């Protein structure tokens, strides 16, 4: 009874383990205009995450940062979060 389900599941797992990936470690964002927009969106997300981490880091919360630097980081973080 379970032999057919097991054989089907095994076939699906083995099909997913195909070694024909010509460029491992890369991300396909698409081609053409959609690919460019996907790439730009990914960069914006990376920048937003970076400035969010800056605002929670030791330098930002420490005593050596000036008010002007804090304002710059705040402005950049809020701009990227939009």
C-alpha positions as a Markdown table, in Angstrom:
| # | Residue | x | y | z |
|---|---|---|---|---|
| 1 | Unk | 0.0 | 0.0 | 0.0 |
| 2 | Unk | 2.8 | 2.4 | 0.9 |
| 3 | Unk | 5.2 | 1.2 | -1.8 |
| 4 | Unk | 3.7 | 3.4 | -4.4 |
| 5 | Unk | 3.8 | 6.5 | -2.2 |
| 6 | Unk | 7.4 | 5.8 | -1.1 |
| 7 | Unk | 8.5 | 5.3 | -4.7 |
| 8 | Unk | 6.8 | 8.5 | -5.8 |
| 9 | Unk | 8.3 | 10.5 | -2.9 |
| 10 | Unk | 11.7 | 9.0 | -3.6 |
| 11 | Unk | 11.5 | 10.0 | -7.3 |
| 12 | Unk | 10.5 | 13.6 | -6.3 |
| 13 | Unk | 13.4 | 13.9 | -3.9 |
| 14 | Unk | 15.9 | 12.5 | -6.4 |
| 15 | Unk | 14.6 | 14.9 | -9.1 |
| 16 | Unk | 15.2 | 17.8 | -6.7 |
| 17 | Unk | 18.8 | 16.7 | -6.2 |
| 18 | Unk | 19.8 | 17.3 | -9.8 |
| 19 | Unk | 23.5 | 18.3 | -10.1 |
| 20 | Unk | 23.1 | 20.3 | -13.3 |
| 21 | Unk | 23.3 | 23.7 | -11.5 |
| 22 | Unk | 25.9 | 25.5 | -13.6 |
| 23 | Unk | 26.5 | 28.3 | -11.2 |
| 24 | Unk | 26.0 | 27.3 | -7.5 |
| 25 | Unk | 25.6 | 30.1 | -5.0 |
| 26 | Unk | 24.0 | 32.5 | -7.4 |
| 27 | Unk | 20.5 | 33.9 | -7.3 |
| 28 | Unk | 18.4 | 34.2 | -10.4 |
| 29 | Unk | 16.6 | 37.6 | -10.4 |
| 30 | Unk | 15.2 | 37.2 | -13.8 |
| 31 | Unk | 16.1 | 38.9 | -17.1 |
| 32 | Unk | 15.4 | 42.2 | -18.8 |
| 33 | Unk | 13.6 | 45.0 | -17.1 |
| 34 | Unk | 12.1 | 42.7 | -14.4 |
| 35 | Unk | 15.5 | 41.4 | -13.5 |
| 36 | Unk | 16.9 | 44.9 | -13.2 |
| 37 | Unk | 14.0 | 45.9 | -10.9 |
| 38 | Unk | 14.4 | 42.7 | -8.8 |
| 39 | Unk | 18.1 | 43.4 | -8.4 |
| 40 | Unk | 17.4 | 47.1 | -7.4 |
| 41 | Unk | 14.8 | 45.9 | -4.9 |
| 42 | Unk | 17.2 | 43.4 | -3.4 |
| 43 | Unk | 19.8 | 46.1 | -3.0 |
| 44 | Unk | 17.3 | 48.4 | -1.3 |
| 45 | Unk | 16.3 | 45.6 | 1.1 |
| 46 | Unk | 20.0 | 45.1 | 1.9 |
| 47 | Unk | 20.5 | 48.8 | 2.6 |
| 48 | Unk | 17.5 | 48.9 | 4.9 |
| 49 | Unk | 18.7 | 46.0 | 6.9 |
| 50 | Unk | 22.2 | 47.5 | 7.1 |
| 51 | Unk | 21.0 | 50.8 | 8.6 |
| 52 | Unk | 18.6 | 49.0 | 10.9 |
| 53 | Unk | 21.6 | 47.1 | 12.3 |
| 54 | Unk | 23.6 | 50.3 | 12.5 |
| 55 | Unk | 21.0 | 51.9 | 14.7 |
| 56 | Unk | 21.1 | 48.9 | 17.1 |
| 57 | Unk | 24.8 | 48.6 | 17.2 |
| 58 | Unk | 27.3 | 49.6 | 19.8 |
| 59 | Unk | 28.7 | 52.7 | 18.0 |
| 60 | Unk | 25.2 | 54.2 | 17.6 |
| 61 | Unk | 24.2 | 53.5 | 21.1 |
| 62 | Unk | 27.5 | 54.4 | 22.6 |
| 63 | Unk | 28.9 | 57.7 | 23.9 |
| 64 | Unk | 31.4 | 58.4 | 21.0 |
| 65 | Unk | 28.8 | 59.2 | 18.3 |
| 66 | Unk | 28.0 | 62.9 | 17.8 |
| 67 | Unk | 24.5 | 64.2 | 17.5 |
| 68 | Unk | 25.2 | 65.1 | 13.8 |
| 69 | Unk | 26.3 | 61.6 | 13.0 |
| 70 | Unk | 23.2 | 60.2 | 14.8 |
| 71 | Unk | 21.0 | 62.4 | 12.7 |
| 72 | Unk | 22.7 | 61.3 | 9.5 |
| 73 | Unk | 22.2 | 57.6 | 10.4 |
| 74 | Unk | 18.6 | 58.3 | 11.4 |
| 75 | Unk | 17.9 | 60.1 | 8.1 |
| 76 | Unk | 19.5 | 57.3 | 6.0 |
| 77 | Unk | 17.7 | 54.5 | 8.0 |
| 78 | Unk | 14.3 | 56.2 | 7.6 |
| 79 | Unk | 14.9 | 56.9 | 3.9 |
| 80 | Unk | 15.8 | 53.2 | 3.3 |
| 81 | Unk | 12.9 | 52.0 | 5.3 |
| 82 | Unk | 10.4 | 53.7 | 3.1 |
